[in-house]
């Protein structure tokens, strides 16, 4: 039951964005900047963005050496270069837009640990640098001298440095997006579960979180943008998107000095770790159980948790005491290729999904591209 005032003011918009993560808010902001007088609504089912935007590890990365080499098996050289370029330009754009302080950004470089099995990647390092040089104007990757000083286990045979990577605080990034969205007059409603989108009619049906579990909301818009990433299939059944859950473990403050700084990857980029506030943040290892992590449930996979804990005590900090403090999961979205999916799916509806675990790097740029598509409808 809604009042006359609610019906008059809160249900009709020029643009409705479904999903309030990095892509959703970026899309709304870019559209509002193009059309300042447009009415824009963002709908979100949770108090915070559902998915991975505020649950990720805060890596401002473009891809590790072995990850890029692995991409060559599935994509052309041109496609891989375009993917890295999108990530690099995306990170530069948010640093320029919001300022490094407002993002909690630190340019601490990226590193990758190579064991005996991965050591052959060093043979390809010059070739990858040559491929990336037109974009970066200099070598991206280099081998770290005296990696034993970092204190990793003896099974780590080499460490590769990426000078173009850093780290940020996802909470500060989201706060910056909230602040900008509010300043330009974008309305954000949380606690709204979107159940159906009529892609040609411009109708969004949803459940009110304060209601009784029934579809009792009907919003109408001239244009709709679906930015729900891993949760898109319910609203667009032809999405062919595969969810990918990611686990993150955070230790209690460590009682020993950490002999390194920066963001670190292992195992083709699937495992990642960094230090934050004197703690170890360790996550990933989705490749240990791909099928088990094709889930949209925010649960912890015990197999992956055990694998990460073993890496922490045997590889990252061998023979050092680590006490775990908390854990959480985020849900990402993947497809046959890593490029984001940005397209029109109805007379009045577009989508921007399939971020491939790189929402921090490319979310803002994807939102800009989607706003261009919206402006042409």
N, C-alpha and C positions, 0 to 999 in steps of 0.2 A: 504494500500500500504506500503510494507516494503522494506527496502534497502537490498542489498546483505549482508552487514555486520550484520544487524539484523537477517536475516534468518540463517546466518552461525553460529552466536554465542549465540542466545538467546532463541531458541525454542526446543533444544534437551538436555535431562538430564538423569542421572542415576536414580534419584528419584525426583518426584514432590509431594509436600505436599499441599493439598487444605485446607486452613484455617490457620491463623497465630496467634491463641490464645495460651493459655498455652500448650495444648496438641500438636498442630501442630508444634510449635517451639521446644518443648521438643523432639518430634519424630525426627525432622530433625537433631537436635544437637546430639542425641544419635546415629543415623545412621551414621552421619558424623564422629563421634569418632570411630566407628567400621570400617569405610571405608574412611580414610582421603582423598584419591584421587578421591572419587566419586563426581560427580557434583550434587548439590542439589538445587532445586528451591522451594520456598514457595509462594503460590498465595493467595492474600487477596482482597476481593472486596472493603473494606473500607479503609479509611486512618488509622484507628485503628481497632483492631480485632472486627469483628461483632459477637455479642453474649453476653457473660457475663465476659470474662476474665478481661477487664479493667473497667467493670461496676459493679463488685460485691462489697460486703461490707467489704472485707478484713478480714474475720474471718478465723483464722488458727485453725479450730476446728475438732473434731473427732466425735461429736454427743452428744446431751444432754441426760439426763436420760430418759425423757419421749419419746424422739425420738427413742432411742434404745428399750425401752419397746414396742413402737408401731411397730417397725420392727419385733418383735417376732411374731406378728400376721400374718405376710406375708412371713417370712423367717425362716429357721431353725436356731438353736443356732449356728451351725457351720458356716452358711452363714453370720450371724450377726457378729460373731467374726472375720471372714475373712475381712468383710467390714471395721470394726473399725481398724483392723491391717493395712490394706492398707492405710487408712487415716493417722494413726499415723506414720508409716514408711515413708509415702510420705512427711509429714511435717518435719520430722527429716532430710530427704535427701536433701530438698531444703535449709534448714538452714545450713547444712554442705557444700553444693555445692557453694552457693552464699554468705554466711555469713549473720548474722542477721542484721548488719548495712545496707547492700545493699538491704535488703528486707524491711527495716523499721520495723523489727519484735520486738515485745515487749511481754514478757511472763507474761501477766497480769492475767492469769487464766480465765476460763469460768464459767458462772453462769446461773442458770435457776430459774425463778420466778414461784412459784406454788400457784395457788389460791385454793379455797375450793374444786373445781371439780378435780383438779390434785393432791390433797394432798395425796391420797392413793398411789401415786408412791413411797413415802418414805418407804412403807412396802417392796417394791421390791429392794430398794437400796442395802442392803447387798447381795442379790442374784446376782445382776448385777456386783457388785464388785468381787464376787467370780468367776464369769464367766470370767471377764477380767483380773484377777490377773495373770494367766500364761503369758500374754503378757506384762503387765506393772510392774509386780513384787511387786506391792503394790496397795492399794485401789485407785481407780480413783475418786469416788464421795464421798462427805461428806456434812453434813448439816451445814449451816452457823449459828453460834450462834449470837443472837441479830440482826436479819436481819432488824429490825426496824431502825437501825442506817443508813441504806442505803437510807432512805427517801421515800420509795415506799408507795403507798396507802395501807390502812388497809386490802383491799381485798387480798393482797399478804400475805399468811399464812406461807410460808417457802421459803428459798433460798438454792439451792443445788450448791455446788462448784465442778468444774472439774479442778484439778491441772495440767492437761496436755494440756491446751489450751492457745492460745495467739491471737495476732492480727498483721497484717502487712499492708503494703501499696501496693495495686495491681499495681499502676503505677511504683513503684520502682522494683517490681518483673518482670514486663514486660520489663523494661529498662535493667535489668540484663540479661534476655533472649535475647533481641536484641543484646546487647553487645557481648555475648558469641557466638551467631549465626554468627555475622559479623566477629568475630575473627577467626573462623574456616572456613570461606569462603562460607557460605550459602548465596544464593541470595534471596532477598525478593522483590516481586513486588506487590504493592498495586494498587487499582483501576482496578482490573481484576475480573469481575464477571464470575465465572465458570458456564457454562450452561449445560454441558454434560461431562460425563466421560465414555469412552469405556473401561470397566473393563478388558477385555481380550486382547485388542490391545494396551493398554498403551497410549491412546490419550485423551487429555484434550482440550475441546473446550470452548472458552470464549469470552466475550465482553470487548473491550478496553474502559476504562472510558473516554478516550479522543476521542473516536470514535463517531459514529452516531447511537448507539443503535443496532448494528448488530453483529452477531457472526463472528468475523473476526480474531480470534486468534486460532491457532492450535499448541499446545505443544505436544511433544512426550517424553515418558520416559520408561525406562526398568521396573520401578516400580512406583506405585501411592499409596499415603496414603490419605484417606479422613478423615479429622479431623474437620468437620463442625458442630458437635454436633446437636443442635436443627434444623439446616437447612439441614440435611442430606437427607431427603426423596426425595428431588428434584434430587439428584445424585444417590441415592440408594433406590428405591421404596419399597424394602422389609425390610426396617429398623425398622418399627413398633415403631418409636420414637415419643413421645408426647412432643411438646414444652411447656414450663412453664415460663411465664413471671414473673419477680420479680420487684417490685417497691421499690425505696429507696428515703426517704426524708432527707434532711439535713437542720438543722436550722441555723440561724445566730448565731454569738458568743453569748453565754448565759451571762446574767449580774448577775448571781449568781453562787456560788461555787457548783460543782458537788460532791455529797457525796460518790461517788463510782468510781472505775475504773475496767476495764476488759471488756470482751465480754459477752453479756447477751442474753438469749433465753427465749421465752415463747411459750406456746401452742404447745407442741410436736416439737419444733424447727422451727415452721413456722414463728414466729415473732422473730426478732433479733434487737439488738441495742447496740451501743457503743458510746463513746465520741471521737471526733477527733478535735484537734485544738480548744478546748473549745466549740465545737458545739455538738449537738445531731444528730447522724446518726441513723435513724430508718427505718427498711424495712421489707419486707416479707408479711405475711398474705394472701398468695396465696390461703389458704384453705377457706377464706371468699367467694371466687368466683372461684372455680376450673375451671369451664367451660369457664368463661370469660377470664381467664388467659392462656388458651390453644391457645395462639396467637403468631404469629411471627411479629406483628406490635409493634413498639416502641412507645406505647401510655400509658397514665396514666388511670387506672381504678378508676373512682371517688368513687365507693363503697369501694374499698380497701383504697384509700387515706383518706377517711373520718374515717374509722376504725382506721387507724394508728394515725391520728391526735387526736382522742378521747383517745387512749391509752396513748399518750404522755402527755396530759393535765390532765387526770384523774387517771393514774396509775403510770407512770414513774416519772413525776414531778408534783404532785398534787398541784394546787393553785399557780403554778409558771408561769410567762409569757414566752411564746415561740413564736418566729417569724420565719417562715420558709423562707429559702433563695433559695433553688433549689431542683429539683427533677429529677430523671431519671429512666429508666427501662433497664433491661438486660434480655436476653432470654436464659433460661437453657433447658436441655433435660432430660426427664424421660422415664421410661418404667415400665413393670410389676414388675421388681426387680430393686434394686438400684445398682447392680454391673455394672461397665462399660462394654460396648460391644467392644471387641477387637477380630477381626477375618478377615480371608481372604474372599473376596466376588467375586473374579475373578482371572483369570490366573495371572494378573499383578497388582491386586488391593487389598488393605486391608483397614479396617476402625478402628477408635478408637473414639467412640462416647458414648453418654448416661452417662454423668458425674454425673447426679443426684444432681446438685447444689454444688458439692464438688470439682470443678476444681482446687481451690487453694491447697487443700490437696493432691489430687491424680494425677493432671495433669502431673507432672514431671515423676512420676512412671509409669503412663499409657504410656507416650511417650517412656520410656525405654522398656516396654513390647512389644510395637508395633515394635520398632526397631529390637528386637529379632525375631519377626515373619517375618519381611521384610528380614532379613538376611538368613532365611531358604527357601525363595522362589527361 
